[in-house]
């Protein structure tokens, strides 16, 4: 129903069986149920609400990467005291989110067309939640994964704030090194790092999948985090199946000895 070649992506919007789909190149980026614009068929989006289990009193969220706006509009609806800033590199993606994916036009949502890292350096706000859900093809751009970037995020976070990454990878095995480098890097910045690989079946533990990683300096134990998830953060979170997301918490060690810290490349 819509196609456009922006400066960054070949964008395509299609409808099929009651679901609207946004694709970047050939990759599924966002979906929306036509009968309920606040629902999506993409599972990992719900896991980003795990940030509320770390910071239940969150008042301001920064989303780096907008896509169809699935996270932004759901947070806007479900947490009426929250303000959400979203930064998106591609102006056409913002237009698509508004025209085709029912992104609300409301004073609690501010969308800025900019590079996410540049935005962090100029924003006057501090954030309770930062979500990094930005992709170049099938990987997060390196500048959004380095130790320097993580420290810039930490400087823009309130005490006890939390950052969430959505990445595609594996926690161990032949395809795990990019994720393990990110985990090592985040662990060098924050006291706590929690890893949620989605649907990690026993016989496919080294295969690639969406992994939601949380990092925070919050005084919060693993058991306390799991209790909050099981209670839906005392009923605050309405995402379907949220009370079971704790079952995906990865409790094993994440090897780091054979992977590098991610740092900014020296500018010439």
N, C-alpha and C positions, 0 to 999 in steps of 0.2 A: 504493500500500500504506500510505502515511501522509501526512497533510496537517495543517498546524497554522499558525495565524496568530499569530505571536509579536508582541512589541512593536515589532519592527523589520522583519520580512519575512513574506510568505506562503511557508511552507516546504513542499516536496513531495518525497517519496522514492518512486521507482518502479523496478521491475525490467523489463528488456527484453533478450532475447537474451543472457543471461548477464552483463549489465552493470547495476549499481545506480547510480542517478542521484539526486543532490541538486540541487534547483532553488531559487533565491531568486526569487520572482515568476516570470518566464518565463525567467530566465537560468540556464544550466547552470553549476553551481558546483563540484561534485565528482563523480567517478565511481569505481567500484571493480569489478574483475572478481570475480565471485562465486567462481570457481575459484581465485583467487589474490588475497586481500585487499590485498596490498602493491602491486598493479599498478593503473594507471589508464589510461584512454583519452585523458586530457587532456594534451596534449603539453608545455605550458609547465612543468608541475610538474617534469619531469626537468631542465629548464634551471636550476631553482633550485639544483641540485647543483653548478652552476658555481662557487658560493661556495667549494667545497672546492678548486678549482683556484687560488683566491687564497689560501686559508688551509687548507692540507692538514692541519695539526695541530690543527684546531678541536676544542675540548673542550665548548663550551657555545653553544647556538643559541637565539635568541629568534624565534618566529614570531608576527607580529602578524596575526591573522586565522587561524582554524582550519579553517572549512568542514568537510568530511568527514575531515580529518586526513591527507590523502594524503601530504603532505610530512613531517609529523611522524612518522608510523608507519614510513615508509621510512627516514628518517634513524635512527630508533631501532633498526631492524633492521640496517641496513648499517654503522653506525658505533658499535660496542658501547661505546666509551669516551666517547661523547657524551651530555651531558645536554641535554634540550630543554625550554624553557619556552614555552608557547603562551598567548596572551592573546586572548580572544574576547568581543566585546561582548554577544552573544546567548546566554543560558544554554540555550535550547532547541537551538541549534546544537551545543553541547557534548554535550547528551544524545543527539542524533541521531548524532553521531560515535561515541559509545560504543556505542549500541544497534544501529545499522544499518551502521556502517562500520569495525567491528573496531579502534577506537582502543585500543591496549593500556593496561591498568591496571598501571603499573609505576613504580617509584620514580625512574627516569630521565626520566619525563615528568611535568611539572607544568602543569596547565591552570588558568588564572585567568580568571574572568568579570569583565571590566573594560574600560574604554576603554584602547586601546593607549598613548595618550599619557600618560594618568594613571599607567599601570603603569610606564612608563619613569622617571617622576619618583620612584617609590617603591621600585623594585627595588634590592636591595643588591648585585646581581651586575653584572659586566661580561661582555660577550659577544664571542666570536670571529666569530659570524655573526648578523646580524639580517635577517629576511625580512619585507617588507611585502607582504602579499597579502590586502588587505582592500578590499571594494567596497561602495559604496552605489549600487545599480543597476549601471551599467556603468562607474563611475569610482571612483578612489581618493578617499576623503574628503579635502578640502583640508587639514584640520589635520595629516594624515599626510604632507604634501608640502612644507610650508613650510621656509624656511631655519632658522627657530627649531627646528622638529622635527628637521631633519637634524643640527643642532648638538647637540641633546639625545641623539640616537642616537650621534653621534661621541663624546660624553662617556661613554657607556656601553659603548664598544667597547675591546677590548684592542688593543695596538699591532699594526698590520698586519691588523686585523679588516676585515670586509667587510659591506656592506649590499646586499641585492638587493631590487629593486622588480619586481613584475609589474604592468604597466599595459596598457591597451588604447588604441592610438593609431597614429600614423604618424610617421616620422622627417622627412618633408617633405611639402609639398602642402597642400591646403585643410583637412585634418583634423589637422594636425601641431602646432598651437600649444600645446595642453595638455601634450603630451609634451615639446616643446622648452623650455617653461617649467620643467618638472621637471628636465630635463637641465641647464639653465642654473643652476638653484638648487643642485643637487647638485655641480656643478662649482665653485661658489663656496665649498663646504665641504671637499670631498675632492680630493686631488691627481690621482687617476685615476678616470675614468668610462668604462666599457665598455658598449656597447649591442649587444644580440642581438635583432633583430627576427625572429620565427619565420617561416620559409618565405617569404622576401621574393623573390618571382618578379620577373624583370626587367621584365615588362610591368605589374606591379601595385605598384610601389614606393611609391606615395603612398596606398595603401589602408590601412585600419585593420587591426590584428592585435595579438596579444599581443607585447609587447616586454618582455624581461627586461633590466633595467639594473643593473649592478654598480658600486659606488663604494667606493674604499678609498684609504688612504694607504700601502699596502704598496709596498715597493721591488720592483716587478715590471714588466717590459716587456711590450709586446703580444706579442712573439715568445715570451717565456717562458710567458705565459699560454696561448698556442696550443699550445705543446709539452706543457704539463701536460694540456690537454684531450685532445690526440691520444693521450697515454699512459694516459688514464683516471686521471690523477693517480697514476701508477705502480701501476695496478690497483686503487686504492682504491674507485673509483666503478663500480658495476655497472649503472647506468641504461642501458636499451637505446639504442644509437645515440649514446651520449655522446661517443665519439671524433670524431664528425662535427659536433658542435655549434659548433665553431670556424668552420665554413664560414658561419655566420650572423652572425659578428662584423661589425658595420657599420663600415667604414673611412672613410667620407666625413665631411665636416664637418657638424656639427649647428648650424644657424643659430640665433643667439640675439639678434641686434640688434633684432628686432621683437617680442620677447616679454618679459614682465616677470618679475622674480624673484618667487617665491611667498613671501609673508610673512604672518605672523599679522595678521588684521584687528584693528584697535584696538578694545578692549573699551570699551563705553559705561558 
